[in-house]
Amino acid sequence: MAKKDKSEYIIQAVSHALDLLEQFHGETDELGVTELSKRLKLHKNNVFRLLATLESRGYIEQNRATENYRLGLKSLELGQTFVKQMGLLRQARPILDRIVQECNETAYVAIFKEGYVVYLDVVETNLTVRVVSRVGSRLPGYCTATGKVHLAYMSDEDVDHLYPANDLKVYTPTTLATKTALREELLKVFEQGYAIDNEELDSGVRCIACPIRDYTRRIVGAISISGPTMRFSDERIEKELIPLARQAAEDLSTRLGYNK
């Protein structure tokens, strides 16, 4: 008897509920029934029933003042459980602490998910001028150092699948605007083993990232160091920050069982 494809077992209502939860990302704090209905292409009655079910379990809550909906505490608890269970995070924290002690700039550990970078943990500098913490944020991979580190080791086909259009959304004057420019950049990242975000997502912010590998030799995340351009000169990046990020990524990879 032939084994069934897992897609044949998908329960539509559960799929719709997860689709609904996934609408709350980035800067989207609250959404109303009408907007959710439009986004999900579902009738308002169906959306309301999904919201009622999720609300009864604490994954969604209603703002009584606006009557819109937002994520509930259960969603946070689930996310926190995931984060705590990840060996990557447990091993990364002391290494992030060490980076900040050595250079006094903000250090992150991040993973790559479906074309986006998700920052899992941060240790911040104590300097007044610093980058805004992005823990939990989902940012486009092609214009972040951590994203480019992951993309550099993917096939052209995989990159095309993640970003089908040739023209990429531009955030600053230095954002890579086309896939042609992105491919050239990724080749450079692959050859040098690190990536630099040169104000490509936020003007005034530069970032360096190096890949983290586990015992399977697969890239499972990235270590990054971020800060304002006024402190991230080309010379400092080359002489201090790249070697520091590279060593930190190697140490974390070794803790995760990676063997060259």
N, C-alpha and C positions, 0 to 999 in steps of 0.2 A: 504494500500500500504506500503510495507516494506521500511524502511528508508535505503538509500544507504550508504555504507561505504565511509568515506571521501576519501579514496585512489582512488576511482573511479573518483573523480573530479580533480585529479592532472593533471596539464598541463605540458607536457614533456619538452617543451622549457624553461619554467620558472624553472623547476627542474634542468635542465642542467646549466642554468645561475647561480643558487645558488651553485651548485656543483663547478662551476668554481671559484666563489668568495671564497669558503671555502678552495681552494688550497693555498691561501695566509695566512698562519698562522705560528706561531713560528718564526724561523729565515729566512723563505722564503720571501724575499723582492720582487724579480722579477722573472717572468717566461716567456718563449717564447712560440710561437704557437705550435712548435713541442713537447715540454715537456708537455704542457697542453693537447694536443691531445692524447699523450701516457697515461697520468694519467686518463683522463676522458673516454678513449676508444671511442673517437669521431673522425670523419674525420676532417682534418685540415680546410676544407671550413666551416664546421659547427662551429668550434671553433672560426674562424676568424669572422664569423657573430655575434656570441655571444659577442666577445670582442668589435666589432664595436658598437653594441647596448649599451653595458654597458659604453663604452667610451663616446658615445653621451650624456649620462645622468650624466656623472661625477663620476661613481662608479669605473671605471678603467681608467688609463692613461698610455700612452706609453712613455717610456724613449727614446727620439729620438737618443741618443748616442749609446745605445745598441740594440734598436728596440725591447726590451723585454717590458712586461707589469707589472704594479704594481697597488695597490689599489689607487683610486682617493679620492679627498677631500669629496665627497658625502658619501663614506663609513665611513669616520671618523665622519662626522656630524651625521650620523644615529646612530653610536655607542655612541657618546656623548649624544644624545637625550635619548637613552635608559638608560644610566648611570644616567643622571640628574633626570629621572622620577622615579628611584628606591628609595622608601622610606628608604630602608636599608642603602643606601649611605648617605642620608641626616642626618639620625639619628646617623650614625657611626662616622662621622668626629670629633665631639667634644670628643667622647670617645677615638678615636685614639690619639687625641691631649693630652688627660689626661694621657694615658699610657706612651707616650714619655716624658712628664713632670716628671713622677714619676720614670721611670727607665732609661731614655735616651738611649733606643734601638728602632729599627725600628718596627713599628706596621702596620699591614695590615688588611683589610677586604677582604674576598674572597668568591666565590661561587663555586659549584661543577657542572660540566656539562659533561655528557657522559663519565665518567672515568677520566676526567681532572679537574684540579683546575684552575680557572681564578681569578687573583687578580684585584680587582676593584678600590681600593684606598690605599694610603700609606701615613704615616707621618714618615719622616726619622729622625734618630738621628743626632745631630750636630757633633758627633765624626768623626774623619778622617777615621778610619777603620770601614767600614760598609758594609752591604750586598748590592748587586746591585738591584736597584728597578725593580720589576717584574710586574708592573701594565700593564694589557692587555695581559700578557703572559699566555699561556696554558701549564700547567705542569702536568705530570702524577700523578694521585691521590695517588697511593699506596706507593710512596716514599716521600710524603710531609705530614707535620703534619695536615694541613687543609684538605687534601684529606682523610687521615685516620680517622679524626673526622667524616666525612660524611659516609665513608664506614662501620664504626663500627656499625652504626644503620641500615644497609641494611641487607636483607636476604642473605644466602649463594648463592641462585639462582641468585640474582641480581648481586652479586660480580662476579660469574662465567660468567654471560652474558657480563659484562664489560671487564673481563680479561679471555678469553676462555682457553688460554694455561696455563699449570701448571708452566712453567718456565717464570719468569718475567725479563724484561730487567734490567741489572745491570748497575748502574751509578757510584757507589763508592764501596769500600770494605764492607760497612755496609748496602748497599741496600738489602731489603728483596728479596731474589732471587727466592722464590717459593711461590705458593699460600698457601701451608701448613704453611709456616712461617708467611705469611700475616694474615691468619685466627687466628693464636695464638696471634699475635700482636693486631688484631682488637678486640678480646675478652678482652684483657687487657685494651684497650682504652675505650671500652664500660663500663667496671666495674669502671674505675677511673674517667671517664668523661672528659678527656683531652688526647691529643696526643703529642708525641715528635718526631721530625725529628732529628735523631742523625747522621748528616752528610750523610744522605741517598740519597740525590740528588746532593749536592755539598760538596766536602771535605772542611772542615774548617768552615762550617756553621751549626748551630743548630737552632731549631725553636720549639716553643710551641704553641698549638692551642686549642681553646675551641669552642663548637658549639653555634650558634645563633638560637633561635627558635622564631616563630611569634605566633600570637593569635590562630592559628590552632594547635599549639604544634609541628609543623613540623620544621625540621632543614632547615633553608634557607641560611645559610652561616656559616662562622667561623671567629673569631678574632685570629690573630696570632702575636707573637713577635719573631723577628729573629735577629740573630747577630753572630759574629765570636766565635768559640769555646773557644778562649782564655778568653772571658768575660762571657761565658755561662757555668760555672762550675756546676756540679751536685748539689752542695749545694745552689748556687744562684737560679738555676732553681726551686728547691724544696721549698725554703723558701720565695723567692721574686716573681719570674716570673710566676709560676703556679697560686698562689693566685691572682696576678694582672690580668692575662688573664681570669681567672675564673670569677672574679668580673666584669670585663669589659663586658664579654659575657652575664652575667646575667643582667647587667644594660641595655645593648642594646636590649636584648630579652624583657625586661619589657617595653621599649619604643615602641616595635613592638606589644605590646598587650599580650605577653606571661604571663600566670598566672600558677604558680606551682599547 
